[in-house]
Amino acid sequence: MTEEYPQRGQVEILAFSDRGKVRLSRAAAVKVAGGGGPESLAVGTVRSRVYTNREDQKVTVAIDVASHQIVAEWKNGTEGSSSGLALDETRAWLFVGSGAGGVAVLDVAHNGRILGTLKVGKSTDLIGYNPSLRHVYVPEPKQGTLAIIGASATGGPLAWYG
């Protein structure tokens, strides 16, 4: 299990113990310093990676689960800060919310290649994703709206159902 600590500039890795009672203990920490620290987490079991954003640097990082090391850093194509993550493990798509309103799509199987971006509002917070519908849900907290973005078969944002 992992947990982000933006104010400490790191992602904490927690271990479970179940000797009669479930307990969590600190197993390790991965420094993700700079640019406001880590923001959001997406956990991928297929590639054994945890993804997080360096919020103010418009950078997404991939952390290897076994080594607890950052193994990749990608410019994510967002405007403003990076805000929220959602992962489609089957298709290797990582959706990154843009603090300036919208979403970017990265291909985690091909070195974080940007598949597309789409602006849908003025701000974005946490995002959601439904892999069977290929819909990304992008809330606009300042206006109280929700944009639903359809992802194309190639991963790019295809349409906005706002």
Phi and psi in radians as a Rosetta constraint file:
Dihedral C 1 N 2 CA 2 C 2 CIRCULARHARMONIC -2.203 0.35
Dihedral N 2 CA 2 C 2 N 3 CIRCULARHARMONIC 2.779 0.35
Dihedral C 2 N 3 CA 3 C 3 CIRCULARHARMONIC -2.577 0.35
Dihedral N 3 CA 3 C 3 N 4 CIRCULARHARMONIC 2.443 0.35
Dihedral C 3 N 4 CA 4 C 4 CIRCULARHARMONIC -1.636 0.35
Dihedral N 4 CA 4 C 4 N 5 CIRCULARHARMONIC 2.548 0.35
Dihedral C 4 N 5 CA 5 C 5 CIRCULARHARMONIC -2.313 0.35
Dihedral N 5 CA 5 C 5 N 6 CIRCULARHARMONIC 1.432 0.35
Dihedral C 5 N 6 CA 6 C 6 CIRCULARHARMONIC -0.993 0.35
Dihedral N 6 CA 6 C 6 N 7 CIRCULARHARMONIC -0.708 0.35
Dihedral C 6 N 7 CA 7 C 7 CIRCULARHARMONIC -1.162 0.35
Dihedral N 7 CA 7 C 7 N 8 CIRCULARHARMONIC -0.387 0.35
Dihedral C 7 N 8 CA 8 C 8 CIRCULARHARMONIC -1.685 0.35
Dihedral N 8 CA 8 C 8 N 9 CIRCULARHARMONIC -0.127 0.35
Dihedral C 8 N 9 CA 9 C 9 CIRCULARHARMONIC 1.182 0.35
Dihedral N 9 CA 9 C 9 N 10 CIRCULARHARMONIC 0.595 0.35
Dihedral C 9 N 10 CA 10 C 10 CIRCULARHARMONIC -2.664 0.35
Dihedral N 10 CA 10 C 10 N 11 CIRCULARHARMONIC 2.836 0.35
Dihedral C 10 N 11 CA 11 C 11 CIRCULARHARMONIC -1.868 0.35
Dihedral N 11 CA 11 C 11 N 12 CIRCULARHARMONIC 2.201 0.35
Dihedral C 11 N 12 CA 12 C 12 CIRCULARHARMONIC -1.554 0.35
Dihedral N 12 CA 12 C 12 N 13 CIRCULARHARMONIC 2.392 0.35
Dihedral C 12 N 13 CA 13 C 13 CIRCULARHARMONIC -1.878 0.35
Dihedral N 13 CA 13 C 13 N 14 CIRCULARHARMONIC 2.157 0.35
Dihedral C 13 N 14 CA 14 C 14 CIRCULARHARMONIC -1.918 0.35
Dihedral N 14 CA 14 C 14 N 15 CIRCULARHARMONIC 2.543 0.35
Dihedral C 14 N 15 CA 15 C 15 CIRCULARHARMONIC -1.959 0.35
Dihedral N 15 CA 15 C 15 N 16 CIRCULARHARMONIC 2.547 0.35
Dihedral C 15 N 16 CA 16 C 16 CIRCULARHARMONIC -1.666 0.35
Dihedral N 16 CA 16 C 16 N 17 CIRCULARHARMONIC 2.501 0.35
Dihedral C 16 N 17 CA 17 C 17 CIRCULARHARMONIC -2.290 0.35
Dihedral N 17 CA 17 C 17 N 18 CIRCULARHARMONIC 2.369 0.35
Dihedral C 17 N 18 CA 18 C 18 CIRCULARHARMONIC -2.197 0.35
Dihedral N 18 CA 18 C 18 N 19 CIRCULARHARMONIC 0.572 0.35
Dihedral C 18 N 19 CA 19 C 19 CIRCULARHARMONIC -1.232 0.35
Dihedral N 19 CA 19 C 19 N 20 CIRCULARHARMONIC 1.364 0.35
Dihedral C 19 N 20 CA 20 C 20 CIRCULARHARMONIC 1.442 0.35
Dihedral N 20 CA 20 C 20 N 21 CIRCULARHARMONIC -0.380 0.35
Dihedral C 20 N 21 CA 21 C 21 CIRCULARHARMONIC -2.711 0.35
Dihedral N 21 CA 21 C 21 N 22 CIRCULARHARMONIC 2.266 0.35
Dihedral C 21 N 22 CA 22 C 22 CIRCULARHARMONIC -1.199 0.35
Dihedral N 22 CA 22 C 22 N 23 CIRCULARHARMONIC 2.250 0.35
Dihedral C 22 N 23 CA 23 C 23 CIRCULARHARMONIC -2.388 0.35
Dihedral N 23 CA 23 C 23 N 24 CIRCULARHARMONIC 2.631 0.35
Dihedral C 23 N 24 CA 24 C 24 CIRCULARHARMONIC -1.934 0.35
Dihedral N 24 CA 24 C 24 N 25 CIRCULARHARMONIC 2.459 0.35
Dihedral C 24 N 25 CA 25 C 25 CIRCULARHARMONIC -2.412 0.35
Dihedral N 25 CA 25 C 25 N 26 CIRCULARHARMONIC 2.682 0.35
Dihedral C 25 N 26 CA 26 C 26 CIRCULARHARMONIC -1.269 0.35
Dihedral N 26 CA 26 C 26 N 27 CIRCULARHARMONIC 2.149 0.35
Dihedral C 26 N 27 CA 27 C 27 CIRCULARHARMONIC -1.755 0.35
Dihedral N 27 CA 27 C 27 N 28 CIRCULARHARMONIC -0.609 0.35
Dihedral C 27 N 28 CA 28 C 28 CIRCULARHARMONIC -2.989 0.35
Dihedral N 28 CA 28 C 28 N 29 CIRCULARHARMONIC 3.039 0.35
Dihedral C 28 N 29 CA 29 C 29 CIRCULARHARMONIC -2.465 0.35
Dihedral N 29 CA 29 C 29 N 30 CIRCULARHARMONIC 2.527 0.35
Dihedral C 29 N 30 CA 30 C 30 CIRCULARHARMONIC -2.050 0.35
Dihedral N 30 CA 30 C 30 N 31 CIRCULARHARMONIC 2.087 0.35
Dihedral C 30 N 31 CA 31 C 31 CIRCULARHARMONIC -1.224 0.35
Dihedral N 31 CA 31 C 31 N 32 CIRCULARHARMONIC 2.227 0.35
Dihedral C 31 N 32 CA 32 C 32 CIRCULARHARMONIC -2.276 0.35
Dihedral N 32 CA 32 C 32 N 33 CIRCULARHARMONIC 0.856 0.35
Dihedral C 32 N 33 CA 33 C 33 CIRCULARHARMONIC -1.231 0.35
Dihedral N 33 CA 33 C 33 N 34 CIRCULARHARMONIC 2.761 0.35
Dihedral C 33 N 34 CA 34 C 34 CIRCULARHARMONIC 1.711 0.35
Dihedral N 34 CA 34 C 34 N 35 CIRCULARHARMONIC 2.483 0.35
Dihedral C 34 N 35 CA 35 C 35 CIRCULARHARMONIC 1.119 0.35
Dihedral N 35 CA 35 C 35 N 36 CIRCULARHARMONIC 0.634 0.35
Dihedral C 35 N 36 CA 36 C 36 CIRCULARHARMONIC 1.537 0.35
Dihedral N 36 CA 36 C 36 N 37 CIRCULARHARMONIC 0.093 0.35
Dihedral C 36 N 37 CA 37 C 37 CIRCULARHARMONIC 1.336 0.35
Dihedral N 37 CA 37 C 37 N 38 CIRCULARHARMONIC -3.042 0.35
Dihedral C 37 N 38 CA 38 C 38 CIRCULARHARMONIC -1.224 0.35
Dihedral N 38 CA 38 C 38 N 39 CIRCULARHARMONIC 2.535 0.35
Dihedral C 38 N 39 CA 39 C 39 CIRCULARHARMONIC -2.417 0.35
Dihedral N 39 CA 39 C 39 N 40 CIRCULARHARMONIC 2.068 0.35
Dihedral C 39 N 40 CA 40 C 40 CIRCULARHARMONIC 1.227 0.35
Dihedral N 40 CA 40 C 40 N 41 CIRCULARHARMONIC 2.730 0.35
Dihedral C 40 N 41 CA 41 C 41 CIRCULARHARMONIC -2.376 0.35
Dihedral N 41 CA 41 C 41 N 42 CIRCULARHARMONIC 2.486 0.35
Dihedral C 41 N 42 CA 42 C 42 CIRCULARHARMONIC -2.312 0.35
Dihedral N 42 CA 42 C 42 N 43 CIRCULARHARMONIC 2.232 0.35
Dihedral C 42 N 43 CA 43 C 43 CIRCULARHARMONIC -1.869 0.35
Dihedral N 43 CA 43 C 43 N 44 CIRCULARHARMONIC 2.201 0.35
Dihedral C 43 N 44 CA 44 C 44 CIRCULARHARMONIC -2.044 0.35
Dihedral N 44 CA 44 C 44 N 45 CIRCULARHARMONIC 2.051 0.35
Dihedral C 44 N 45 CA 45 C 45 CIRCULARHARMONIC -1.446 0.35
Dihedral N 45 CA 45 C 45 N 46 CIRCULARHARMONIC -0.495 0.35
Dihedral C 45 N 46 CA 46 C 46 CIRCULARHARMONIC -1.075 0.35
Dihedral N 46 CA 46 C 46 N 47 CIRCULARHARMONIC -0.811 0.35
Dihedral C 46 N 47 CA 47 C 47 CIRCULARHARMONIC -1.774 0.35
Dihedral N 47 CA 47 C 47 N 48 CIRCULARHARMONIC 0.052 0.35
Dihedral C 47 N 48 CA 48 C 48 CIRCULARHARMONIC 0.931 0.35
Dihedral N 48 CA 48 C 48 N 49 CIRCULARHARMONIC 0.918 0.35
Dihedral C 48 N 49 CA 49 C 49 CIRCULARHARMONIC -2.258 0.35
Dihedral N 49 CA 49 C 49 N 50 CIRCULARHARMONIC 2.607 0.35
Dihedral C 49 N 50 CA 50 C 50 CIRCULARHARMONIC -2.039 0.35
Dihedral N 50 CA 50 C 50 N 51 CIRCULARHARMONIC 2.325 0.35
Dihedral C 50 N 51 CA 51 C 51 CIRCULARHARMONIC -1.958 0.35
Dihedral N 51 CA 51 C 51 N 52 CIRCULARHARMONIC 2.466 0.35
Dihedral C 51 N 52 CA 52 C 52 CIRCULARHARMONIC -2.586 0.35
Dihedral N 52 CA 52 C 52 N 53 CIRCULARHARMONIC 2.911 0.35
Dihedral C 52 N 53 CA 53 C 53 CIRCULARHARMONIC -1.891 0.35
Dihedral N 53 CA 53 C 53 N 54 CIRCULARHARMONIC 2.509 0.35
Dihedral C 53 N 54 CA 54 C 54 CIRCULARHARMONIC -1.527 0.35
Dihedral N 54 CA 54 C 54 N 55 CIRCULARHARMONIC 1.673 0.35
Dihedral C 54 N 55 CA 55 C 55 CIRCULARHARMONIC -0.795 0.35
Dihedral N 55 CA 55 C 55 N 56 CIRCULARHARMONIC -0.964 0.35
Dihedral C 55 N 56 CA 56 C 56 CIRCULARHARMONIC -1.533 0.35
Dihedral N 56 CA 56 C 56 N 57 CIRCULARHARMONIC -0.089 0.35
Dihedral C 56 N 57 CA 57 C 57 CIRCULARHARMONIC -1.734 0.35
Dihedral N 57 CA 57 C 57 N 58 CIRCULARHARMONIC -0.011 0.35
Dihedral C 57 N 58 CA 58 C 58 CIRCULARHARMONIC 1.009 0.35
Dihedral N 58 CA 58 C 58 N 59 CIRCULARHARMONIC 0.694 0.35
Dihedral C 58 N 59 CA 59 C 59 CIRCULARHARMONIC -2.198 0.35
Dihedral N 59 CA 59 C 59 N 60 CIRCULARHARMONIC 2.398 0.35
Dihedral C 59 N 60 CA 60 C 60 CIRCULARHARMONIC -1.957 0.35
Dihedral N 60 CA 60 C 60 N 61 CIRCULARHARMONIC 2.405 0.35
Dihedral C 60 N 61 CA 61 C 61 CIRCULARHARMONIC -2.050 0.35
Dihedral N 61 CA 61 C 61 N 62 CIRCULARHARMONIC 2.612 0.35
Dihedral C 61 N 62 CA 62 C 62 CIRCULARHARMONIC -1.947 0.35
Dihedral N 62 CA 62 C 62 N 63 CIRCULARHARMONIC 2.242 0.35
Dihedral C 62 N 63 CA 63 C 63 CIRCULARHARMONIC -1.964 0.35
Dihedral N 63 CA 63 C 63 N 64 CIRCULARHARMONIC 2.240 0.35
Dihedral C 63 N 64 CA 64 C 64 CIRCULARHARMONIC -1.295 0.35
Dihedral N 64 CA 64 C 64 N 65 CIRCULARHARMONIC 2.254 0.35
Dihedral C 64 N 65 CA 65 C 65 CIRCULARHARMONIC -1.138 0.35
Dihedral N 65 CA 65 C 65 N 66 CIRCULARHARMONIC -0.737 0.35
Dihedral C 65 N 66 CA 66 C 66 CIRCULARHARMONIC -1.261 0.35
Dihedral N 66 CA 66 C 66 N 67 CIRCULARHARMONIC -0.785 0.35
Dihedral C 66 N 67 CA 67 C 67 CIRCULARHARMONIC -1.560 0.35
Dihedral N 67 CA 67 C 67 N 68 CIRCULARHARMONIC -0.258 0.35
Dihedral C 67 N 68 CA 68 C 68 CIRCULARHARMONIC 1.050 0.35
Dihedral N 68 CA 68 C 68 N 69 CIRCULARHARMONIC 0.601 0.35
Dihedral C 68 N 69 CA 69 C 69 CIRCULARHARMONIC -2.064 0.35
Dihedral N 69 CA 69 C 69 N 70 CIRCULARHARMONIC 2.590 0.35
Dihedral C 69 N 70 CA 70 C 70 CIRCULARHARMONIC -1.265 0.35
Dihedral N 70 CA 70 C 70 N 71 CIRCULARHARMONIC 2.137 0.35
Dihedral C 70 N 71 CA 71 C 71 CIRCULARHARMONIC -1.904 0.35
Dihedral N 71 CA 71 C 71 N 72 CIRCULARHARMONIC -0.178 0.35
Dihedral C 71 N 72 CA 72 C 72 CIRCULARHARMONIC -2.774 0.35
Dihedral N 72 CA 72 C 72 N 73 CIRCULARHARMONIC 2.591 0.35
Dihedral C 72 N 73 CA 73 C 73 CIRCULARHARMONIC -2.384 0.35
Dihedral N 73 CA 73 C 73 N 74 CIRCULARHARMONIC 2.260 0.35
Dihedral C 73 N 74 CA 74 C 74 CIRCULARHARMONIC -2.279 0.35
Dihedral N 74 CA 74 C 74 N 75 CIRCULARHARMONIC 2.352 0.35
Dihedral C 74 N 75 CA 75 C 75 CIRCULARHARMONIC -1.103 0.35
Dihedral N 75 CA 75 C 75 N 76 CIRCULARHARMONIC 2.312 0.35
Dihedral C 75 N 76 CA 76 C 76 CIRCULARHARMONIC -1.838 0.35
Dihedral N 76 CA 76 C 76 N 77 CIRCULARHARMONIC 0.011 0.35
Dihedral C 76 N 77 CA 77 C 77 CIRCULARHARMONIC 1.336 0.35
Dihedral N 77 CA 77 C 77 N 78 CIRCULARHARMONIC 0.187 0.35
Dihedral C 77 N 78 CA 78 C 78 CIRCULARHARMONIC -1.433 0.35
Dihedral N 78 CA 78 C 78 N 79 CIRCULARHARMONIC 2.740 0.35
Dihedral C 78 N 79 CA 79 C 79 CIRCULARHARMONIC -1.720 0.35
Dihedral N 79 CA 79 C 79 N 80 CIRCULARHARMONIC 2.525 0.35
Dihedral C 79 N 80 CA 80 C 80 CIRCULARHARMONIC 1.205 0.35
Dihedral N 80 CA 80 C 80 N 81 CIRCULARHARMONIC -2.650 0.35
Dihedral C 80 N 81 CA 81 C 81 CIRCULARHARMONIC -1.409 0.35
Dihedral N 81 CA 81 C 81 N 82 CIRCULARHARMONIC 2.866 0.35
Dihedral C 81 N 82 CA 82 C 82 CIRCULARHARMONIC -1.557 0.35
Dihedral N 82 CA 82 C 82 N 83 CIRCULARHARMONIC 2.245 0.35
Dihedral C 82 N 83 CA 83 C 83 CIRCULARHARMONIC -2.451 0.35
Dihedral N 83 CA 83 C 83 N 84 CIRCULARHARMONIC 1.827 0.35
Dihedral C 83 N 84 CA 84 C 84 CIRCULARHARMONIC 1.592 0.35
Dihedral N 84 CA 84 C 84 N 85 CIRCULARHARMONIC 2.575 0.35
Dihedral C 84 N 85 CA 85 C 85 CIRCULARHARMONIC -2.437 0.35
Dihedral N 85 CA 85 C 85 N 86 CIRCULARHARMONIC 2.565 0.35
Dihedral C 85 N 86 CA 86 C 86 CIRCULARHARMONIC -2.544 0.35
Dihedral N 86 CA 86 C 86 N 87 CIRCULARHARMONIC 2.441 0.35
Dihedral C 86 N 87 CA 87 C 87 CIRCULARHARMONIC -2.109 0.35
Dihedral N 87 CA 87 C 87 N 88 CIRCULARHARMONIC 2.336 0.35
Dihedral C 87 N 88 CA 88 C 88 CIRCULARHARMONIC -1.876 0.35
Dihedral N 88 CA 88 C 88 N 89 CIRCULARHARMONIC 1.696 0.35
Dihedral C 88 N 89 CA 89 C 89 CIRCULARHARMONIC -1.144 0.35
Dihedral N 89 CA 89 C 89 N 90 CIRCULARHARMONIC -0.670 0.35
Dihedral C 89 N 90 CA 90 C 90 CIRCULARHARMONIC -1.067 0.35
Dihedral N 90 CA 90 C 90 N 91 CIRCULARHARMONIC -0.746 0.35
Dihedral C 90 N 91 CA 91 C 91 CIRCULARHARMONIC -1.639 0.35
Dihedral N 91 CA 91 C 91 N 92 CIRCULARHARMONIC -0.118 0.35
Dihedral C 91 N 92 CA 92 C 92 CIRCULARHARMONIC 1.139 0.35
Dihedral N 92 CA 92 C 92 N 93 CIRCULARHARMONIC 0.607 0.35
Dihedral C 92 N 93 CA 93 C 93 CIRCULARHARMONIC -1.808 0.35
Dihedral N 93 CA 93 C 93 N 94 CIRCULARHARMONIC 2.319 0.35
Dihedral C 93 N 94 CA 94 C 94 CIRCULARHARMONIC -2.040 0.35
Dihedral N 94 CA 94 C 94 N 95 CIRCULARHARMONIC 2.076 0.35
Dihedral C 94 N 95 CA 95 C 95 CIRCULARHARMONIC -1.637 0.35
Dihedral N 95 CA 95 C 95 N 96 CIRCULARHARMONIC 2.263 0.35
Dihedral C 95 N 96 CA 96 C 96 CIRCULARHARMONIC -2.066 0.35
Dihedral N 96 CA 96 C 96 N 97 CIRCULARHARMONIC 2.122 0.35
Dihedral C 96 N 97 CA 97 C 97 CIRCULARHARMONIC -1.269 0.35
Dihedral N 97 CA 97 C 97 N 98 CIRCULARHARMONIC 2.523 0.35
Dihedral C 97 N 98 CA 98 C 98 CIRCULARHARMONIC -1.824 0.35
Dihedral N 98 CA 98 C 98 N 99 CIRCULARHARMONIC 2.190 0.35
Dihedral C 98 N 99 CA 99 C 99 CIRCULARHARMONIC -1.016 0.35
Dihedral N 99 CA 99 C 99 N 100 CIRCULARHARMONIC -0.378 0.35
Dihedral C 99 N 100 CA 100 C 100 CIRCULARHARMONIC -1.568 0.35
Dihedral N 100 CA 100 C 100 N 101 CIRCULARHARMONIC 0.123 0.35
Dihedral C 100 N 101 CA 101 C 101 CIRCULARHARMONIC 1.724 0.35
Dihedral N 101 CA 101 C 101 N 102 CIRCULARHARMONIC 1.790 0.35
Dihedral C 101 N 102 CA 102 C 102 CIRCULARHARMONIC 2.447 0.35
Dihedral N 102 CA 102 C 102 N 103 CIRCULARHARMONIC -2.846 0.35
Dihedral C 102 N 103 CA 103 C 103 CIRCULARHARMONIC -2.623 0.35
Dihedral N 103 CA 103 C 103 N 104 CIRCULARHARMONIC 2.583 0.35
Dihedral C 103 N 104 CA 104 C 104 CIRCULARHARMONIC -2.083 0.35
Dihedral N 104 CA 104 C 104 N 105 CIRCULARHARMONIC 2.631 0.35
Dihedral C 104 N 105 CA 105 C 105 CIRCULARHARMONIC -2.091 0.35
Dihedral N 105 CA 105 C 105 N 106 CIRCULARHARMONIC 2.173 0.35
Dihedral C 105 N 106 CA 106 C 106 CIRCULARHARMONIC -1.934 0.35
Dihedral N 106 CA 106 C 106 N 107 CIRCULARHARMONIC 2.548 0.35
Dihedral C 106 N 107 CA 107 C 107 CIRCULARHARMONIC -1.703 0.35
Dihedral N 107 CA 107 C 107 N 108 CIRCULARHARMONIC 1.799 0.35
Dihedral C 107 N 108 CA 108 C 108 CIRCULARHARMONIC -1.287 0.35
Dihedral N 108 CA 108 C 108 N 109 CIRCULARHARMONIC -0.273 0.35
Dihedral C 108 N 109 CA 109 C 109 CIRCULARHARMONIC -1.443 0.35
Dihedral N 109 CA 109 C 109 N 110 CIRCULARHARMONIC -0.239 0.35
Dihedral C 109 N 110 CA 110 C 110 CIRCULARHARMONIC -2.257 0.35
Dihedral N 110 CA 110 C 110 N 111 CIRCULARHARMONIC 1.014 0.35
Dihedral C 110 N 111 CA 111 C 111 CIRCULARHARMONIC 0.966 0.35
Dihedral N 111 CA 111 C 111 N 112 CIRCULARHARMONIC 0.645 0.35
Dihedral C 111 N 112 CA 112 C 112 CIRCULARHARMONIC 1.233 0.35
Dihedral N 112 CA 112 C 112 N 113 CIRCULARHARMONIC 0.386 0.35
Dihedral C 112 N 113 CA 113 C 113 CIRCULARHARMONIC -0.958 0.35
Dihedral N 113 CA 113 C 113 N 114 CIRCULARHARMONIC 2.317 0.35
Dihedral C 113 N 114 CA 114 C 114 CIRCULARHARMONIC -1.344 0.35
Dihedral N 114 CA 114 C 114 N 115 CIRCULARHARMONIC 2.092 0.35
Dihedral C 114 N 115 CA 115 C 115 CIRCULARHARMONIC -1.554 0.35
Dihedral N 115 CA 115 C 115 N 116 CIRCULARHARMONIC -0.376 0.35
Dihedral C 115 N 116 CA 116 C 116 CIRCULARHARMONIC 2.912 0.35
Dihedral N 116 CA 116 C 116 N 117 CIRCULARHARMONIC 2.881 0.35
Dihedral C 116 N 117 CA 117 C 117 CIRCULARHARMONIC -2.427 0.35
Dihedral N 117 CA 117 C 117 N 118 CIRCULARHARMONIC 2.713 0.35
Dihedral C 117 N 118 CA 118 C 118 CIRCULARHARMONIC -2.637 0.35
Dihedral N 118 CA 118 C 118 N 119 CIRCULARHARMONIC 2.216 0.35
Dihedral C 118 N 119 CA 119 C 119 CIRCULARHARMONIC -1.631 0.35
Dihedral N 119 CA 119 C 119 N 120 CIRCULARHARMONIC 2.298 0.35
Dihedral C 119 N 120 CA 120 C 120 CIRCULARHARMONIC -2.296 0.35
Dihedral N 120 CA 120 C 120 N 121 CIRCULARHARMONIC 0.000 0.35
Dihedral C 120 N 121 CA 121 C 121 CIRCULARHARMONIC -3.002 0.35
Dihedral N 121 CA 121 C 121 N 122 CIRCULARHARMONIC -2.791 0.35
Dihedral C 121 N 122 CA 122 C 122 CIRCULARHARMONIC -1.780 0.35
Dihedral N 122 CA 122 C 122 N 123 CIRCULARHARMONIC -0.350 0.35
Dihedral C 122 N 123 CA 123 C 123 CIRCULARHARMONIC -2.692 0.35
Dihedral N 123 CA 123 C 123 N 124 CIRCULARHARMONIC 2.829 0.35
Dihedral C 123 N 124 CA 124 C 124 CIRCULARHARMONIC -2.539 0.35
Dihedral N 124 CA 124 C 124 N 125 CIRCULARHARMONIC 2.539 0.35
Dihedral C 124 N 125 CA 125 C 125 CIRCULARHARMONIC -2.059 0.35
Dihedral N 125 CA 125 C 125 N 126 CIRCULARHARMONIC -2.380 0.35
Dihedral C 125 N 126 CA 126 C 126 CIRCULARHARMONIC -1.104 0.35
Dihedral N 126 CA 126 C 126 N 127 CIRCULARHARMONIC 2.553 0.35
Dihedral C 126 N 127 CA 127 C 127 CIRCULARHARMONIC -2.075 0.35
Dihedral N 127 CA 127 C 127 N 128 CIRCULARHARMONIC 2.848 0.35
Dihedral C 127 N 128 CA 128 C 128 CIRCULARHARMONIC -2.265 0.35
Dihedral N 128 CA 128 C 128 N 129 CIRCULARHARMONIC 2.925 0.35
Dihedral C 128 N 129 CA 129 C 129 CIRCULARHARMONIC -2.621 0.35
Dihedral N 129 CA 129 C 129 N 130 CIRCULARHARMONIC 2.436 0.35
Dihedral C 129 N 130 CA 130 C 130 CIRCULARHARMONIC -2.043 0.35
Dihedral N 130 CA 130 C 130 N 131 CIRCULARHARMONIC 1.858 0.35
Dihedral C 130 N 131 CA 131 C 131 CIRCULARHARMONIC -1.170 0.35
Dihedral N 131 CA 131 C 131 N 132 CIRCULARHARMONIC -0.533 0.35
Dihedral C 131 N 132 CA 132 C 132 CIRCULARHARMONIC -1.255 0.35
Dihedral N 132 CA 132 C 132 N 133 CIRCULARHARMONIC -0.548 0.35
Dihedral C 132 N 133 CA 133 C 133 CIRCULARHARMONIC -1.630 0.35
Dihedral N 133 CA 133 C 133 N 134 CIRCULARHARMONIC -0.250 0.35
Dihedral C 133 N 134 CA 134 C 134 CIRCULARHARMONIC 0.969 0.35
Dihedral N 134 CA 134 C 134 N 135 CIRCULARHARMONIC 0.799 0.35
Dihedral C 134 N 135 CA 135 C 135 CIRCULARHARMONIC -1.945 0.35
Dihedral N 135 CA 135 C 135 N 136 CIRCULARHARMONIC 2.330 0.35
Dihedral C 135 N 136 CA 136 C 136 CIRCULARHARMONIC -1.846 0.35
Dihedral N 136 CA 136 C 136 N 137 CIRCULARHARMONIC 2.312 0.35
Dihedral C 136 N 137 CA 137 C 137 CIRCULARHARMONIC -1.847 0.35
Dihedral N 137 CA 137 C 137 N 138 CIRCULARHARMONIC 2.067 0.35
Dihedral C 137 N 138 CA 138 C 138 CIRCULARHARMONIC -2.118 0.35
Dihedral N 138 CA 138 C 138 N 139 CIRCULARHARMONIC 1.773 0.35
Dihedral C 138 N 139 CA 139 C 139 CIRCULARHARMONIC -1.313 0.35
Dihedral N 139 CA 139 C 139 N 140 CIRCULARHARMONIC 2.586 0.35
Dihedral C 139 N 140 CA 140 C 140 CIRCULARHARMONIC -2.050 0.35
Dihedral N 140 CA 140 C 140 N 141 CIRCULARHARMONIC 1.586 0.35
Dihedral C 140 N 141 CA 141 C 141 CIRCULARHARMONIC -1.110 0.35
Dihedral N 141 CA 141 C 141 N 142 CIRCULARHARMONIC -0.542 0.35
Dihedral C 141 N 142 CA 142 C 142 CIRCULARHARMONIC -1.217 0.35
Dihedral N 142 CA 142 C 142 N 143 CIRCULARHARMONIC -0.582 0.35
Dihedral C 142 N 143 CA 143 C 143 CIRCULARHARMONIC -1.805 0.35
Dihedral N 143 CA 143 C 143 N 144 CIRCULARHARMONIC -0.145 0.35
Dihedral C 143 N 144 CA 144 C 144 CIRCULARHARMONIC 1.219 0.35
Dihedral N 144 CA 144 C 144 N 145 CIRCULARHARMONIC 0.617 0.35
Dihedral C 144 N 145 CA 145 C 145 CIRCULARHARMONIC -2.063 0.35
Dihedral N 145 CA 145 C 145 N 146 CIRCULARHARMONIC 2.918 0.35
Dihedral C 145 N 146 CA 146 C 146 CIRCULARHARMONIC -2.306 0.35
Dihedral N 146 CA 146 C 146 N 147 CIRCULARHARMONIC 2.117 0.35
Dihedral C 146 N 147 CA 147 C 147 CIRCULARHARMONIC -1.657 0.35
Dihedral N 147 CA 147 C 147 N 148 CIRCULARHARMONIC 2.442 0.35
Dihedral C 147 N 148 CA 148 C 148 CIRCULARHARMONIC -1.988 0.35
Dihedral N 148 CA 148 C 148 N 149 CIRCULARHARMONIC 2.090 0.35
Dihedral C 148 N 149 CA 149 C 149 CIRCULARHARMONIC -1.927 0.35
Dihedral N 149 CA 149 C 149 N 150 CIRCULARHARMONIC 2.235 0.35
Dihedral C 149 N 150 CA 150 C 150 CIRCULARHARMONIC -1.551 0.35
Dihedral N 150 CA 150 C 150 N 151 CIRCULARHARMONIC 2.277 0.35
Dihedral C 150 N 151 CA 151 C 151 CIRCULARHARMONIC -1.589 0.35
Dihedral N 151 CA 151 C 151 N 152 CIRCULARHARMONIC 2.403 0.35
Dihedral C 151 N 152 CA 152 C 152 CIRCULARHARMONIC -1.261 0.35
Dihedral N 152 CA 152 C 152 N 153 CIRCULARHARMONIC 3.018 0.35
Dihedral C 152 N 153 CA 153 C 153 CIRCULARHARMONIC -1.106 0.35
Dihedral N 153 CA 153 C 153 N 154 CIRCULARHARMONIC -0.350 0.35
Dihedral C 153 N 154 CA 154 C 154 CIRCULARHARMONIC -1.721 0.35
Dihedral N 154 CA 154 C 154 N 155 CIRCULARHARMONIC 0.030 0.35
Dihedral C 154 N 155 CA 155 C 155 CIRCULARHARMONIC 1.758 0.35
Dihedral N 155 CA 155 C 155 N 156 CIRCULARHARMONIC -0.322 0.35
Dihedral C 155 N 156 CA 156 C 156 CIRCULARHARMONIC -1.244 0.35
Dihedral N 156 CA 156 C 156 N 157 CIRCULARHARMONIC 2.612 0.35
Dihedral C 156 N 157 CA 157 C 157 CIRCULARHARMONIC -1.114 0.35
Dihedral N 157 CA 157 C 157 N 158 CIRCULARHARMONIC 2.134 0.35
Dihedral C 157 N 158 CA 158 C 158 CIRCULARHARMONIC -1.673 0.35
Dihedral N 158 CA 158 C 158 N 159 CIRCULARHARMONIC -0.866 0.35
Dihedral C 158 N 159 CA 159 C 159 CIRCULARHARMONIC -2.567 0.35
Dihedral N 159 CA 159 C 159 N 160 CIRCULARHARMONIC 2.697 0.35
Dihedral C 159 N 160 CA 160 C 160 CIRCULARHARMONIC -2.011 0.35
Dihedral N 160 CA 160 C 160 N 161 CIRCULARHARMONIC 2.073 0.35
Dihedral C 160 N 161 CA 161 C 161 CIRCULARHARMONIC -1.786 0.35
Dihedral N 161 CA 161 C 161 N 162 CIRCULARHARMONIC 1.284 0.35
